[in-house]
Amino acid sequence: MRNARIIADAQDIIVLTVLGANARLTVHIDGNNKANYGIKVAAAGALVESSIVENIYSTTSTARGIEVSTGGGCVIRQNIIRNVKATGDKVLGNNNGAARGIVLTNNAASTSESLITGNTIENITGEEGDAIQILFYDGSASNPPADVTISDNEISNVSRRFIKVQASDVRIVNNTLGRGGNQSAYPANSIDVIRSNSVTISDNRISPNALGMAINLVGTEGSPAAGAIVKNNVIRQDDGKNFVSIFLNYVADSVAASNTIFGGGTAIAIGNSNALLIQSNAHHGGVNTAPSFSANTTNMGIVMRLNVNMNKARTVCVTNTGTGALTEMNSSRT
């Protein structure tokens, strides 16, 4: 389908449903603040490009700009998705109030790669507004591989998250995450990665926002998230915002390196984790009383090396107190 424009004329409808494989879509969907889905694809191999999806709204359920349900791969690129809102019922996690710009979902591991790139996403609001969500769930302790790259997207004004990942084998690269919008009732984190292995978060730019932590990566006690790489990100938070910028909790065999953090509380905090390398990160400004880099006694085998605190008023650069900790060549500079 090429260059069609569709305007919704009824409440809580799906404007465009695609069931055939290898569909090619360039459309302008206007939900008219009535439709709760813009484009819904339930097939492999779709290409959704150069489309506009806007004014998607619901008071009783979820609201979604583009949803693709497949493990067979898709490409979502160069689209504009804006003004997606679900008002909700003050109960989190029940879909009522879950607004999403782009969702890729499946109930098993992927068989082909997917790409979400070059999209402009703005004003994903309401009770739980996430710009991009990857959800691959099969009941396992760790979510199955999705084989997805999320790159070069520009996202602004969300009420809960910019990017939410519940899938393994995901790359989050070179995205610009702008203002988070006004303080919402239920803010989460800019990038949330939950029970997922082999996730790379690199070269992203995160601006000051009203959400919580900038990057949150969490596994479980019995199944820690493994193989994460968090590198070369530039994170900016207000100096007085006493939130951790990068939090690794129940994580194993992973690296956080060469990130630059401005403001906030502790730059990188670690809990319940083992065999992590925290190296060559820099923290500028921020809350004076919070250490720049912190791993408590719940951890094992944490290496902190060559990290730098650039706030002369901060008294502690590194705390690393777990079993088998190695702390070397860290410094505070002015």
C-alpha positions, -999 to 999 in steps of 0.1 A, spaced: 0 0 0 15 33 -11 5 69 -2 -30 62 11 -45 85 38 -70 69 62 -89 89 88 -107 69 116 -144 75 120 -152 53 150 -140 47 186 -116 20 195 -109 6 161 -78 -7 143 -74 16 113 -52 -7 92 -48 -45 97 -22 -65 77 -23 -103 77 -2 -112 46 35 -118 46 61 -93 31 37 -64 30 50 -30 20 33 0 36 36 38 32 5 54 46 -9 83 65 -30 71 94 -50 97 113 -68 81 143 -88 113 147 -85 108 185 -109 79 181 -90 48 169 -69 30 195 -46 12 169 -30 28 139 -13 -1 120 -15 -37 132 6 -63 114 4 -100 121 28 -115 96 65 -118 88 86 -97 65 67 -64 67 82 -31 57 66 0 72 84 31 60 79 68 54 45 67 71 27 90 95 7 76 123 -10 102 146 -38 110 169 -43 75 184 -64 75 216 -82 54 240 -100 59 274 -107 22 279 -78 1 266 -43 2 250 -34 27 223 -7 17 197 7 35 168 24 6 150 22 -30 163 39 -59 146 34 -95 159 60 -118 144 92 -136 150 99 -136 112 114 -102 110 103 -68 99 116 -33 91 100 -2 106 119 29 93 117 66 86 82 69 101 66 97 121 45 85 151 30 111 173 2 118 197 -6 84 210 -24 84 243 -42 60 266 -57 75 297 -59 44 319 -76 33 351 -48 38 376 -39 1 375 -5 -6 360 2 -36 337 -34 -44 326 -31 -28 291 -58 -2 300 -36 29 298 -7 13 279 2 37 251 29 26 227 45 42 196 60 10 182 56 -25 195 73 -56 182 60 -88 199 61 -126 197 57 -156 220 89 -174 208 124 -167 196 128 -149 163 138 -166 131 148 -134 113 163 -101 121 142 -70 127 151 -33 123 135 -2 139 154 28 126 152 64 117 118 70 132 106 102 149 84 94 178 68 121 201 40 126 225 34 90 237 14 98 268 -13 88 293 -9 63 321 19 42 307 34 58 276 64 40 260 78 50 227 92 16 217 86 -18 233 101 -51 223 82 -80 240 92 -116 233 78 -138 260 76 -176 262 74 -181 299 112 -187 304 132 -171 332 150 -150 306 131 -137 276 139 -153 242 160 -138 215 143 -112 193 173 -103 171 163 -66 168 183 -34 162 168 -2 174 189 26 159 189 63 149 154 71 163 145 105 177 121 103 206 106 130 228 78 135 254 69 102 268 51 96 301 68 63 312 97 51 290 115 59 258 125 22 251 113 -9 269 130 -42 261 117 -76 273 137 -98 248 172 -110 244 196 -103 215 187 -66 211 209 -37 200 199 -2 211 223 21 192 226 58 183 192 69 194 184 105 206 161 105 236 149 140 242 129 156 269 107 132 289 78 157 291 62 169 323 63 148 354 38 119 350 20 99 376 39 67 368 74 75 354 98 45 349 132 48 332 145 61 299 157 27 288 144 -3 306 158 -38 299 141 -66 318 151 -103 321 170 -102 288 204 -115 277 229 -102 251 216 -66 250 239 -38 237 231 -2 246 256 21 229 262 55 215 228 69 227 222 104 238 198 109 267 187 144 276 175 157 310 140 144 316 113 139 343 116 101 343 137 80 367 170 63 359 185 67 324 194 30 319 180 2 340 191 -34 333 177 -60 356 176 -98 357 164 -121 385 181 -138 414 180 -172 397 186 -160 362 208 -129 360 209 -109 328 241 -119 310 262 -105 282 252 -69 284 273 -41 269 266 -6 279 291 18 262 297 52 247 264 67 259 261 103 268 236 108 296 226 143 309 205 147 340 198 178 361 225 183 388 199 181 416 182 150 403 193 123 428 186 93 406 211 67 395 220 71 358 229 35 350 217 7 373 227 -29 368 208 -53 391 211 -91 389 235 -89 360 264 -112 351 294 -112 327 287 -77 314 305 -45 307 298 -8 312 325 13 296 333 47 282 300 63 292 298 100 299 273 111 326 264 146 335 245 154 366 222 131 386 231 110 416 254 80 413 265 76 377 267 37 378 253 16 406 254 -22 408 235 -47 430 233 -85 432 256 -89 403 288 -108 394 317 -106 370 312 -70 357 338 -47 342 331 -10 349 358 9 330 367 44 317 334 61 325 333 98 334 309 116 357 305 154 356 286 174 382 257 158 400 247 154 436 279 159 458 270 134 485 265 105 461 296 84 449 300 84 412 304 46 409 290 22 435 289 -16 440 277 -28 473 283 -60 493 256 -80 474 280 -82 444 309 -106 435 338 -100 412 331 -64 402 361 -47 385 361 -8 386 390 6 366 399 40 351 367 57 360 368 95 367 348 118 389 349 153 375 330 170 404 355 186 428 329 189 456 322 151 456 341 133 483 339 97 470 346 86 435 342 48 439 328 24 464 332 -13 456 327 -36 486 316 -69 473 334 -102 474 364 -104 450 361 -67 441 390 -50 422 392 -13 423 422 4 405 433 35 387 401 55 394 404 92 401 388 125 410 397 155 389 387 191 388 
